[in-house]
């Protein structure tokens, strides 16, 4: 429900500000996803899809939005890489990171085994997208390899989600125009499915974290001692 609420809030706000500020806000949200871990609160695709919807209504240019999203993703992730390289081991001890040790360990293992390929794949998962740049910096993956994989992922991700929002906005406008309450019902069903899948994923992640905690009691004790 949280993502749907945030998307509604963003849509309302983006409709009430000037086109120039729409570009700035979307770019900042995408930039901050990995650079400042905003992705834990607001997954980047939410703001990108909303921007695409706004573009479908003619308030901003969809090509400009896509370009800004891709550039902001690359630059923000590059900053996240540098932060992870310098301060990564301190960051993973932050409270909101401690509860995700199992996921972080799996991500670090994936980086060690698959390197740049894992960086590319991680771009398409909300949690990995937020932490992958920092973890890549920690893993000592070369910045050149990271940049190539990250740029390729950012290009596909940015363009795909911008166009998804753009075409979804156009389709939604037609549905609401010609179908009235039926269109609204379809929208509610779609949102319900997305929210349901989101919470199912959260429950699965929580189960993995509990298993990891049971298997690593010494690690928890060490953290408590700190």
C-alpha positions in Angstrom: 0.0 0.0 0.0 2.9 2.3 0.8 4.2 2.4 -2.8 0.7 3.0 -4.2 0.2 5.9 -1.7 3.6 7.4 -2.6 2.9 7.1 -6.3 -0.5 8.9 -5.8 1.2 11.6 -3.8 4.0 12.1 -6.4 1.5 12.2 -9.3 -0.5 15.0 -7.5 2.7 17.0 -6.7 4.2 16.6 -10.2 0.9 17.9 -11.7 1.0 21.0 -9.5 4.6 22.2 -10.2 6.2 23.6 -13.3 7.6 21.3 -16.0 11.2 22.4 -15.1 10.7 21.4 -11.5 9.3 18.0 -12.6 12.6 17.3 -14.4 14.6 18.4 -11.4 12.6 16.4 -8.9 12.6 13.2 -10.9 16.4 13.5 -11.5 17.1 14.1 -7.8 15.0 11.1 -6.7 16.7 8.7 -9.1 20.1 10.2 -8.3 19.5 9.7 -4.5 18.3 6.2 -4.8 21.8 4.7 -4.4 23.8 7.8 -3.5 21.7 8.5 -0.3 19.8 5.2 0.0 16.5 6.9 -0.9 15.6 3.6 -2.6 14.8 2.0 0.8 11.9 4.5 1.1 11.0 5.2 -2.5 12.1 2.7 -5.2 13.4 4.6 -8.2 11.0 3.0 -10.7 8.0 4.6 -8.8 9.2 8.1 -9.5 10.2 7.2 -13.1 6.8 5.6 -13.9 5.0 8.6 -12.4 7.1 10.9 -14.6 6.2 8.9 -17.6 2.6 9.2 -16.7 3.0 13.0 -16.5 4.7 13.0 -19.8 1.8 11.1 -21.4 -0.4 14.0 -20.5 1.9 16.5 -22.4 3.3 18.4 -19.4 6.9 17.2 -19.9 8.8 15.7 -22.8 9.1 11.9 -22.5 12.5 11.8 -24.3 13.9 14.4 -21.9 12.6 12.5 -18.9 14.3 9.3 -20.2 17.6 11.0 -20.8 17.6 12.7 -17.3 16.6 9.4 -15.6 19.5 7.5 -17.3 22.1 10.2 -16.6 20.9 10.6 -12.9 21.0 6.9 -12.4 24.6 6.6 -13.7 25.9 9.7 -11.8 24.1 8.7 -8.5 25.4 5.1 -8.7 28.9 6.4 -9.3 28.7 8.4 -6.1 27.3 5.4 -4.3 30.2 3.3 -5.6 32.7 5.8 -4.2 31.0 6.0 -0.9 31.0 2.2 -0.6 34.7 2.1 -1.5 35.6 4.5 1.3 33.0 3.9 4.0 31.2 0.7 3.0 32.1 -1.4 6.1 30.8 1.4 8.4 27.6 1.8 6.3 26.6 -1.9 6.6 26.5 -1.5 10.4 23.8 1.2 10.2 20.5 0.2 11.8 18.5 -0.1 8.6 21.3 -2.3 7.1 21.7 -4.6 10.1 18.3 -6.1 9.5 19.2 -7.1 6.0 22.5 -9.0 6.5 21.3 -12.1 4.7 20.4 -10.1 1.6 23.7 -8.1 1.8 25.7 -11.3 2.1 24.0 -12.8 -0.9 24.7 -9.6 -2.9 28.4 -9.5 -1.9 28.7 -13.2 -2.8 27.1 -12.5 -6.2 29.5 -9.7 -6.8 32.5 -11.8 -6.0 31.3 -14.6 -8.3 29.9 -12.6 -11.2 31.2 -9.1 -10.9 30.0 -6.7 -13.5 27.2 -9.1 -14.7 25.7 -8.9 -11.2 25.8 -5.1 -11.2 23.8 -5.1 -14.5 21.2 -7.6 -13.1 21.0 -5.8 -9.8 19.7 -2.7 -11.6 16.3 -4.4 -12.0 15.7 -5.2 -8.3 14.7 -2.5 -6.0 16.8 -3.6 -3.0 19.9 -4.4 -5.1 19.6 -1.1 -7.0 19.8 0.8 -3.8 22.8 -1.0 -2.3 24.7 -2.5 -5.3 26.9 0.6 -6.1 28.1 0.7 -2.5 28.7 -3.0 -2.3 30.5 -2.9 -5.6 32.8 -0.3 -4.2 33.4 -2.4 -1.1 34.2 -5.5 -3.2 37.0 -3.6 -5.0 35.4 -4.2 -8.4 37.2 -1.8 -10.8 35.2 1.4 -11.4 35.6 1.0 -15.2 33.9 -2.4 -15.1 31.3 -1.1 -12.7 30.6 1.9 -14.9 30.1 -0.1 -18.1 27.7 -2.6 -16.5 25.9 0.1 -14.6 25.5 2.4 -17.6 24.1 -0.5 -19.7 21.6 -1.4 -16.9 20.7 2.3 -16.3 20.0 2.8 -20.0 17.6 -0.2 -20.3 16.0 0.4 -16.9 15.5 4.1 -17.4 14.0 4.0 -20.9 11.9 0.9 -20.1 10.2 2.4 -17.0 9.8 5.8 -18.5 8.0 4.3 -21.5 6.0 2.0 -19.2 4.7 5.0 -17.4 4.1 6.9 -20.6 2.1 4.2 -22.3 0.3 3.2 -19.1 -0.7 6.8 -18.6 -2.1 7.0 -22.1 -3.9 3.7 -21.7 -5.3 4.7 -18.3 -6.6 8.0 -19.8 -8.5 6.1 -22.5 -9.8 3.5 -20.0 -11.1 6.2 -17.7 -12.6 8.2 -20.6 -14.5 5.4 -22.2 -15.1 2.9 -19.4 -15.9 5.1 -16.4 -16.2 2.9 -13.3 -15.0 -0.2 -15.1 -11.7 1.6 -15.8 -11.4 2.6 -12.2 -12.1 -1.0 -11.2 -9.4 -2.3 -13.5 -6.9 0.2 -12.0 -7.8 -0.9 -8.4 -7.3 -4.6 -9.3 -3.9 -3.9 -10.9 -2.8 -1.9 -7.9 -4.0 -4.6 -5.6 -2.0 -7.3 -7.4 1.2 -5.1 -7.3 0.8 -4.4 -3.6 0.1 -8.1 -2.9 3.2 -9.2 -4.7 5.2 -6.5 -2.9 4.1 -7.8 0.6 4.6 -11.4 -0.5 8.2 -10.5 -1.4 8.7 -8.7 2.0 7.5 -11.8 3.9 9.9 -14.0 2.0 12.8 -11.6 2.7 11.9 -11.6 6.4 11.9 -15.4 6.4 15.4 -15.4 4.9 16.6 -12.9 7.4 15.3 -15.0 10.3 17.1 -18.1 8.9 20.3 -16.1 8.5 20.1 -14.8 12.1 19.5 -18.4 13.4 22.6 -19.6 11.5 24.8 -16.7 12.6 24.1 -16.1 16.4 27.7 -15.0 17.0 27.4 -12.2 14.4 24.3 -10.9 16.2 26.1 -11.0 19.6 29.0 -9.1 18.2 26.8 -6.4 16.9 25.0 -6.1 20.2 28.3 -5.7 21.9 29.1 -2.8 19.7 
